[in-house]
Amino acid sequence: MASDRRDQAVHAALAQGLLTEEQPVAALLDTGGIRASATALKEAFAAVTDAPVLHAFAVKAAPLVPVLALLHSEGLGAEVASPGELALARAAGVPAARTVLDSPAKSAGELHEALALGVAVNADNLQELARLDALAPGRAGSPESAAPAVGLRVNPQLGGGSIGALSTATATSKFGVGLRDAGARALIVRAVLDRPWLTRLHIHTGSQGIPLPLMARGVRAVWELAEEINAVAGRRRIDTVDIGGGLPVNFASDEHTPSFSAYARLLREEAPGLFDGGYGLVTEFGRALLAKHGTILSRVEYAKTAGGRPIAVTHAGVQVAARTVYDPESWPLRIRAYDAEGLPKSGPAVAQDIAGPACFAGDLLAEARPLPLLEPGDVIAVLDTGAYYFSSPYGYNSLPRPAVHGFTAAAAADGGGGAVRFTTVRRAQRLDEIVAESGGAYAAALLP
Ligand SMILES: *Cc1c(COP(=O)(O)O)cnc(C)c1O
């Protein structure tokens, strides 16, 4: 998010009472920034192909119905990977025809529901294709019917990136059919030739930490496979390639690098035939669309020292930043210091720990981070948290999910000068809801 808009929003959030004693942590989403990223994505691919492109937002990156509805209004669809995510996309009004279901563990019931709704499905493996045969036997031979598209996920087995847990194209990854495994290529070709309704190939090389050239080589490998299948078939049996998401996000500054357009240009260089207008495309970006447009705000409750180290104890910790807390090397986040009025704090930088509220020692958002010395009542902003952070809360210590507020900031040129309007995206979880989710209705269940 643009830093001036962010400062404006933090100040307005404090002035408008969004951080309170009862709700000392809250999240902000920059509506204009999300729109701008959606536009950048659409323009990037429109510049490299004339073919239809469905940009399906990866719902897991920000499973919030108003976000999905906003992206839908910008012309994006939804990539879902569970019944819950599908329900969110439907609640947001995303049509089935603009929804894609990917998941490594779809049950027969899920597959049946998706196909009945008209949601495109990417099968993860050959067993799943066999299951689809059984579910939709009548579709064989009628590829022109209005039935939803079906694809097969392929793992190019090109290796991983800097974050092992998010590298999906390793030799032994759980995702897709390993393209380099003995005999696999021939099996895939056969599987497509045998099924007229199987018209797509799908790949997703990983999320964050995958070098762009590796992502592009993965897309190239799938394009080459599509060409091989089409050559054997004598016609364009594979007509659409779903290239997945995974564009990494720069967590070190406000710059949006690498850009969607740089990636689209690289893809066209690496797999030119995929962009000659003959292939339809699906993309599934998540993090790159949302990350930079979210901010977590928390009041500093206490400021103490231990062993000479200043520690700011805040209300933002593992419940809103699980990845950073458990794997700080892979997921460092920028933190900005504000005073109680939400104005940027100045002063000499002092190395201090930024601690969360959870009851384990590792619940730190940052260690020895140089920041103006924080005091009780100050506010911290945890930047670039619009994807996979507050929207993927973690239930540790029964800490409530914080409220999420969307905002629009009028540019100074519009005479705005600080006019920030907030709207509720998700209200904070209430204590009675936590009790209900924790078996509150069954209090006596274990008593004799
Ligand atoms: C997670 C995921 C995405 C989105 O990845 P980002 O890194 O957020 O862009 C897309 N497709 C699939 C299949 C995924 O699992």
The ligand as a Gaussian input file, in Angstrom:
#p B3LYP/6-31G(d) Opt

LIG

0 1
 C       -1.875000     -21.408000      -3.086000
 C       -2.199000     -21.652000      -4.506000
 C       -2.295000     -20.580000      -5.387000
 C       -1.982000     -19.164000      -4.993000
 O       -0.637000     -18.970000      -4.692000
 P       -0.085000     -17.486000      -4.420000
 O        1.331000     -17.692000      -4.053000
 O       -0.883000     -16.914000      -3.311000
 O       -0.238000     -16.717000      -5.687000
 C       -2.697000     -20.844000      -6.679000
 N       -2.961000     -22.103000      -7.096000
 C       -2.861000     -23.164000      -6.281000
 C       -3.177000     -24.510000      -6.794000
 C       -2.464000     -22.973000      -4.958000
 O       -2.347000     -24.032000      -4.149000

